[in-house]
Amino acid sequence: MKTIAVLDDEPDILELVCLHLERAGFKAIPYECASPFLRSLHESRPDLLILDLMLPDMHGTAVCRKIRSDPSTRSLPSILLTAMVDEPERITGLEMGADDYITKPFSPRELVARVRAVLRRTADRPTGENEISIGPIVLFPDRFRAEVSGVKVDLTPTEFRILLTLAESPGRVFSRAQILETLWEGEKFVFERTVDVHIRNIREKLGSESAMLQNVRGIGYRLEKSK
């Protein structure tokens, strides 16, 4: 049974989210403030975090920053749950390292579908799988590890999956729709803009090799060895 931490300061929303998660077969742990959740990470780590952006003691993006800055939690998948409908607010959350977002009001089907999609992307592959190398970029699918010129790159689970998808077919151009289909299995609630934000985050983390992740105007993205 996967454990989902739910962080939201609205008791009714918190109860509703946990109810639907438990009906879907998950163990849900509710938190109304960020501080007790962050303290709990010293004892145990959930399989996924759902968090609201507007919290009484800390903004949701600050929670994302803390999680991503700590080596013991930076790989924790997270989904934003927010009433903010403006795209810039949602994009900011993704830039801080969230894997996905859900806007309020939400449907139970959407909630469970998003959770399952993120958990699928973070599931370990069988051990012993060969590494994938494209120039200085090396991916270890069995460990969710990425390196550039021998230096570890800290990618979120979704970022790693996107890079792995491109690396498995070097030079091939993937449209945004194809990336969505591969990672989100055609889930209609996900928008193509989400892919662009994750791609931008990956480029920044690739540093000097960011040019290998290329934008093919009007089509999509590809990963290709530098000439």
C-alpha atoms as a printed R data frame, in Angstrom:
    type eleno elety resid chain resno       x      y       z
1   ATOM     1    CA   MET     A     1   0.000  0.000   0.000
2   ATOM     2    CA   LYS     A     2   1.455  3.339  -1.087
3   ATOM     3    CA   THR     A     3   1.467  6.157   1.450
4   ATOM     4    CA   ILE     A     4   0.317  9.611   0.348
5   ATOM     5    CA   ALA     A     5   0.909 12.672   2.526
6   ATOM     6    CA   VAL     A     6  -1.760 15.338   2.013
7   ATOM     7    CA   LEU     A     7  -0.981 18.912   3.075
8   ATOM     8    CA   ASP     A     8  -3.930 21.339   2.979
9   ATOM     9    CA   ASP     A     9  -5.220 23.827   5.542
10  ATOM    10    CA   GLU     A    10  -8.897 23.429   4.582
11  ATOM    11    CA   PRO     A    11 -10.302 20.593   6.739
12  ATOM    12    CA   ASP     A    12 -13.096 19.761   4.288
13  ATOM    13    CA   ILE     A    13 -10.692 19.512   1.339
14  ATOM    14    CA   LEU     A    14  -8.198 17.555   3.413
15  ATOM    15    CA   GLU     A    15 -10.848 15.064   4.457
16  ATOM    16    CA   LEU     A    16 -12.202 14.754   0.911
17  ATOM    17    CA   VAL     A    17  -8.787 14.114  -0.633
18  ATOM    18    CA   CYS     A    18  -7.871 11.510   1.969
19  ATOM    19    CA   LEU     A    19 -11.241  9.803   1.579
20  ATOM    20    CA   HIS     A    20 -10.869  9.357  -2.173
21  ATOM    21    CA   LEU     A    21  -7.260  8.229  -1.856
22  ATOM    22    CA   GLU     A    22  -8.177  5.583   0.699
23  ATOM    23    CA   ARG     A    23 -11.081  4.408  -1.449
24  ATOM    24    CA   ALA     A    24  -8.559  3.963  -4.266
25  ATOM    25    CA   GLY     A    25  -6.371  1.750  -2.072
26  ATOM    26    CA   PHE     A    26  -3.828  4.257  -0.750
27  ATOM    27    CA   LYS     A    27  -2.884  5.122   2.813
28  ATOM    28    CA   ALA     A    28  -3.458  8.856   3.293
29  ATOM    29    CA   ILE     A    29  -1.787 10.911   6.045
30  ATOM    30    CA   PRO     A    30  -3.327 14.391   6.555
31  ATOM    31    CA   TYR     A    31  -1.473 17.572   7.555
32  ATOM    32    CA   GLU     A    32  -2.944 21.058   7.961
33  ATOM    33    CA   CYS     A    33   0.412 22.850   8.257
34  ATOM    34    CA   ALA     A    34   3.803 22.461   6.646
35  ATOM    35    CA   SER     A    35   5.876 22.335   9.835
36  ATOM    36    CA   PRO     A    36   4.585 19.012  11.226
37  ATOM    37    CA   PHE     A    37   4.852 17.440   7.786
38  ATOM    38    CA   LEU     A    38   8.470 18.537   7.364
39  ATOM    39    CA   ARG     A    39   9.295 17.219  10.847
40  ATOM    40    CA   SER     A    40   7.721 13.879  10.001
41  ATOM    41    CA   LEU     A    41  10.198 13.409   7.144
42  ATOM    42    CA   HIS     A    42  12.948 12.793   9.713
43  ATOM    43    CA   GLU     A    43  11.155  9.594  10.765
44  ATOM    44    CA   SER     A    44   9.541  8.300   7.571
45  ATOM    45    CA   ARG     A    45   9.045  9.367   3.985
46  ATOM    46    CA   PRO     A    46   5.740  8.959   2.118
47  ATOM    47    CA   ASP     A    47   5.606  7.666  -1.446
48  ATOM    48    CA   LEU     A    48   4.072 10.912  -2.694
49  ATOM    49    CA   LEU     A    49   3.057 14.345  -1.420
50  ATOM    50    CA   ILE     A    50  -0.060 16.307  -2.357
51  ATOM    51    CA   LEU     A    51   0.191 19.894  -1.142
52  ATOM    52    CA   ASP     A    52  -1.788 23.089  -1.333
53  ATOM    53    CA   LEU     A    53   0.066 26.267  -2.293
54  ATOM    54    CA   MET     A    54  -1.674 28.505   0.248
55  ATOM    55    CA   LEU     A    55  -0.703 27.225   3.700
56  ATOM    56    CA   PRO     A    56  -0.896 29.077   7.042
57  ATOM    57    CA   ASP     A    57   2.759 28.707   8.000
58  ATOM    58    CA   MET     A    58   4.602 28.350   4.694
59  ATOM    59    CA   HIS     A    59   3.869 28.763   0.998
60  ATOM    60    CA   GLY     A    60   3.680 25.539  -0.989
61  ATOM    61    CA   THR     A    61   6.557 26.583  -3.247
62  ATOM    62    CA   ALA     A    62   8.752 27.007  -0.154
63  ATOM    63    CA   VAL     A    63   7.861 23.446   0.865
64  ATOM    64    CA   CYS     A    64   8.939 22.294  -2.611
65  ATOM    65    CA   ARG     A    65  12.240 24.131  -2.256
66  ATOM    66    CA   LYS     A    66  12.959 22.529   1.108
67  ATOM    67    CA   ILE     A    67  12.180 19.063  -0.200
68  ATOM    68    CA   ARG     A    68  14.323 19.489  -3.312
69  ATOM    69    CA   SER     A    69  17.257 20.974  -1.360
70  ATOM    70    CA   ASP     A    70  17.491 18.016   1.043
71  ATOM    71    CA   PRO     A    71  19.307 14.968  -0.415
72  ATOM    72    CA   SER     A    72  17.111 12.610   1.631
73  ATOM    73    CA   THR     A    73  13.843 13.959   0.182
74  ATOM    74    CA   ARG     A    74  14.694 15.542  -3.175
75  ATOM    75    CA   SER     A    75  13.343 12.506  -5.057
76  ATOM    76    CA   LEU     A    76   9.968 12.645  -3.256
77  ATOM    77    CA   PRO     A    77   7.245 13.016  -5.926
78  ATOM    78    CA   SER     A    78   4.825 15.877  -5.349
79  ATOM    79    CA   ILE     A    79   1.563 17.142  -6.796
80  ATOM    80    CA   LEU     A    80   0.311 20.670  -6.215
81  ATOM    81    CA   LEU     A    81  -3.320 21.078  -5.196
82  ATOM    82    CA   THR     A    82  -4.276 24.699  -5.718
83  ATOM    83    CA   ALA     A    83  -7.201 27.045  -6.232
84  ATOM    84    CA   MET     A    84  -4.890 29.305  -8.240
85  ATOM    85    CA   VAL     A    85  -6.159 29.198 -11.809
86  ATOM    86    CA   ASP     A    86  -3.586 31.592 -13.255
87  ATOM    87    CA   GLU     A    87  -0.994 29.759 -15.312
88  ATOM    88    CA   PRO     A    88   2.015 31.688 -13.861
89  ATOM    89    CA   GLU     A    89   1.208 30.398 -10.363
90  ATOM    90    CA   ARG     A    90   0.999 26.812 -11.561
91  ATOM    91    CA   ILE     A    91   4.173 27.190 -13.630
92  ATOM    92    CA   THR     A    92   6.033 28.549 -10.593
93  ATOM    93    CA   GLY     A    93   5.135 25.415  -8.681
94  ATOM    94    CA   LEU     A    94   6.466 23.191 -11.449
95  ATOM    95    CA   GLU     A    95   9.643 25.251 -11.629
96  ATOM    96    CA   MET     A    96  10.159 24.666  -7.903
97  ATOM    97    CA   GLY     A    97  10.235 20.922  -8.561
98  ATOM    98    CA   ALA     A    98   6.624 19.708  -8.328
99  ATOM    99    CA   ASP     A    99   5.845 16.813 -10.647
100 ATOM   100    CA   ASP     A   100   2.281 17.802 -11.455
101 ATOM   101    CA   TYR     A   101  -0.635 19.970 -10.314
102 ATOM   102    CA   ILE     A   102  -4.386 19.718  -9.793
103 ATOM   103    CA   THR     A   103  -6.636 22.773  -9.658
104 ATOM   104    CA   LYS     A   104  -9.572 23.160  -7.292
105 ATOM   105    CA   PRO     A   105 -12.334 22.187  -7.714
106 ATOM   106    CA   PHE     A   106 -11.181 18.756  -8.847
107 ATOM   107    CA   SER     A   107 -12.903 15.488  -9.646
108 ATOM   108    CA   PRO     A   108 -12.082 12.347  -7.627
109 ATOM   109    CA   ARG     A   109 -11.241 10.587 -10.905
110 ATOM   110    CA   GLU     A   110  -8.736 13.281 -11.822
111 ATOM   111    CA   LEU     A   111  -7.139 13.191  -8.375
112 ATOM   112    CA   VAL     A   112  -6.640  9.421  -8.370
113 ATOM   113    CA   ALA     A   113  -5.503  9.405 -12.014
114 ATOM   114    CA   ARG     A   114  -2.836 12.033 -11.343
115 ATOM   115    CA   VAL     A   115  -1.579 10.201  -8.256
116 ATOM   116    CA   ARG     A   116  -1.350  6.888 -10.082
117 ATOM   117    CA   ALA     A   117   0.374  8.498 -13.081
118 ATOM   118    CA   VAL     A   118   3.083 10.104 -10.926
119 ATOM   119    CA   LEU     A   119   3.616  6.897  -8.951
120 ATOM   120    CA   ARG     A   120   3.995  4.937 -12.194
121 ATOM   121    CA   ARG     A   121   6.668  7.355 -13.338
122 ATOM   122    CA   THR     A   122   8.570  6.924 -10.077
123 ATOM   123    CA   ALA     A   123   8.348  3.140  -9.896
124 ATOM   124    CA   ASP     A   124  11.770  1.498 -10.018
125 ATOM   125    CA   ARG     A   125  12.736 -0.433 -13.103
126 ATOM   126    CA   PRO     A   126  14.214 -3.930 -12.728
127 ATOM   127    CA   THR     A   127  17.734 -3.830 -11.332
128 ATOM   128    CA   GLY     A   128  20.637 -4.705 -13.566
129 ATOM   129    CA   GLU     A   129  19.351 -2.702 -16.511
130 ATOM   130    CA   ASN     A   130  22.146 -1.252 -18.645
131 ATOM   131    CA   GLU     A   131  22.940  2.427 -18.409
132 ATOM   132    CA   ILE     A   132  22.036  4.719 -21.287
133 ATOM   133    CA   SER     A   133  24.773  7.038 -22.538
134 ATOM   134    CA   ILE     A   134  24.518  9.902 -24.985
135 ATOM   135    CA   GLY     A   135  27.775 11.798 -25.056
136 ATOM   136    CA   PRO     A   136  28.459 13.109 -21.530
137 ATOM   137    CA   ILE     A   137  24.908 12.360 -20.353
138 ATOM   138    CA   VAL     A   138  24.543  8.987 -18.636
139 ATOM   139    CA   LEU     A   139  21.264  7.660 -17.220
140 ATOM   140    CA   PHE     A   140  20.876  4.732 -14.812
141 ATOM   141    CA   PRO     A   141  17.194  3.725 -15.085
142 ATOM   142    CA   ASP     A   142  17.343  1.193 -12.275
143 ATOM   143    CA   ARG     A   143  18.512  3.853  -9.812
144 ATOM   144    CA   PHE     A   144  16.781  6.932 -11.242
145 ATOM   145    CA   ARG     A   145  20.215  8.517 -11.453
146 ATOM   146    CA   ALA     A   146  21.463 10.958 -14.070
147 ATOM   147    CA   GLU     A   147  25.029 12.155 -14.572
148 ATOM   148    CA   VAL     A   148  26.636 14.765 -16.793
149 ATOM   149    CA   SER     A   149  30.380 14.274 -17.285
150 ATOM   150    CA   GLY     A   150  30.428 12.063 -14.201
151 ATOM   151    CA   VAL     A   151  28.637 14.574 -11.968
152 ATOM   152    CA   LYS     A   152  25.238 13.612 -10.517
153 ATOM   153    CA   VAL     A   153  22.307 15.723 -11.696
154 ATOM   154    CA   ASP     A   154  19.331 15.958  -9.345
155 ATOM   155    CA   LEU     A   155  16.206 15.493 -11.440
156 ATOM   156    CA   THR     A   156  12.677 15.102 -10.160
157 ATOM   157    CA   PRO     A   157  11.031 11.765 -11.048
158 ATOM   158    CA   THR     A   158   9.059 13.378 -13.890
159 ATOM   159    CA   GLU     A   159  12.110 15.172 -15.245
160 ATOM   160    CA   PHE     A   160  14.060 11.922 -15.204
161 ATOM   161    CA   ARG     A   161  11.296 10.078 -17.077
162 ATOM   162    CA   ILE     A   162  11.146 12.768 -19.764
163 ATOM   163    CA   LEU     A   163  14.912 12.729 -20.235
164 ATOM   164    CA   LEU     A   164  14.929  8.923 -20.273
165 ATOM   165    CA   THR     A   165  12.183  8.855 -22.919
166 ATOM   166    CA   LEU     A   166  14.247 11.133 -25.156
167 ATOM   167    CA   ALA     A   167  17.497  9.294 -24.418
168 ATOM   168    CA   GLU     A   168  16.072  5.924 -25.379
169 ATOM   169    CA   SER     A   169  15.600  7.229 -28.941
170 ATOM   170    CA   PRO     A   170  18.430  9.737 -29.480
171 ATOM   171    CA   GLY     A   171  17.837 12.114 -32.367
172 ATOM   172    CA   ARG     A   172  14.148 11.294 -32.592
173 ATOM   173    CA   VAL     A   173  11.803 14.246 -32.260
174 ATOM   174    CA   PHE     A   174   9.005 13.764 -29.723
175 ATOM   175    CA   SER     A   175   6.020 16.069 -29.885
176 ATOM   176    CA   ARG     A   176   4.595 17.405 -26.647
177 ATOM   177    CA   ALA     A   177   1.566 15.192 -27.205
178 ATOM   178    CA   GLN     A   178   3.807 12.118 -27.538
179 ATOM   179    CA   ILE     A   179   5.626 12.956 -24.311
180 ATOM   180    CA   LEU     A   180   2.310 13.422 -22.560
181 ATOM   181    CA   GLU     A   181   1.073 10.114 -23.948
182 ATOM   182    CA   THR     A   182   4.235  8.305 -22.808
183 ATOM   183    CA   LEU     A   183   4.343  9.708 -19.280
184 ATOM   184    CA   TRP     A   184   0.738 10.555 -18.523
185 ATOM   185    CA   GLU     A   185  -0.816  7.871 -20.753
186 ATOM   186    CA   GLY     A   186  -3.040 10.361 -22.549
187 ATOM   187    CA   GLU     A   187  -4.587 11.712 -19.351
188 ATOM   188    CA   LYS     A   188  -6.834 14.525 -20.589
189 ATOM   189    CA   PHE     A   189  -6.288 16.705 -17.524
190 ATOM   190    CA   VAL     A   190  -2.625 17.399 -18.378
191 ATOM   191    CA   PHE     A   191  -1.725 20.304 -20.639
192 ATOM   192    CA   GLU     A   192   1.171 20.531 -23.099
193 ATOM   193    CA   ARG     A   193   2.528 23.606 -21.292
194 ATOM   194    CA   THR     A   194   3.460 21.274 -18.432
195 ATOM   195    CA   VAL     A   195   5.981 19.531 -20.708
196 ATOM   196    CA   ASP     A   196   7.614 22.853 -21.628
197 ATOM   197    CA   VAL     A   197   8.210 23.727 -17.975
198 ATOM   198    CA   HIS     A   198   9.761 20.343 -17.205
199 ATOM   199    CA   ILE     A   199  11.973 20.605 -20.315
200 ATOM   200    CA   ARG     A   200  13.190 24.041 -19.204
201 ATOM   201    CA   ASN     A   201  14.023 22.670 -15.757
202 ATOM   202    CA   ILE     A   202  15.952 19.758 -17.286
203 ATOM   203    CA   ARG     A   203  17.946 22.113 -19.520
204 ATOM   204    CA   GLU     A   204  18.984 24.231 -16.553
205 ATOM   205    CA   LYS     A   205  20.159 21.150 -14.671
206 ATOM   206    CA   LEU     A   206  22.136 19.826 -17.657
207 ATOM   207    CA   GLY     A   207  24.286 22.935 -17.410
208 ATOM   208    CA   SER     A   208  26.943 23.132 -20.110
209 ATOM   209    CA   GLU     A   209  25.289 20.279 -22.007
210 ATOM   210    CA   SER     A   210  21.851 21.906 -22.144
211 ATOM   211    CA   ALA     A   211  22.185 22.349 -25.915
212 ATOM   212    CA   MET     A   212  21.835 18.583 -26.320
213 ATOM   213    CA   LEU     A   213  18.164 18.919 -25.391
214 ATOM   214    CA   GLN     A   214  16.896 20.626 -28.520
215 ATOM   215    CA   ASN     A   215  13.641 22.344 -29.346
216 ATOM   216    CA   VAL     A   216  12.443 21.571 -32.869
217 ATOM   217    CA   ARG     A   217  10.242 24.558 -33.559
218 ATOM   218    CA   GLY     A   218   6.625 23.715 -34.180
219 ATOM   219    CA   ILE     A   219   7.164 19.999 -33.509
220 ATOM   220    CA   GLY     A   220   8.662 19.125 -30.124
221 ATOM   221    CA   TYR     A   221  11.923 18.056 -28.498
222 ATOM   222    CA   ARG     A   222  14.838 15.706 -29.072
223 ATOM   223    CA   LEU     A   223  18.039 14.708 -27.312
224 ATOM   224    CA   GLU     A   224  21.073 14.608 -29.563
225 ATOM   225    CA   LYS     A   225  24.789 14.310 -29.015
226 ATOM   226    CA   SER     A   226  26.661 17.586 -29.363
227 ATOM   227    CA   LYS     A   227  28.710 17.888 -32.543
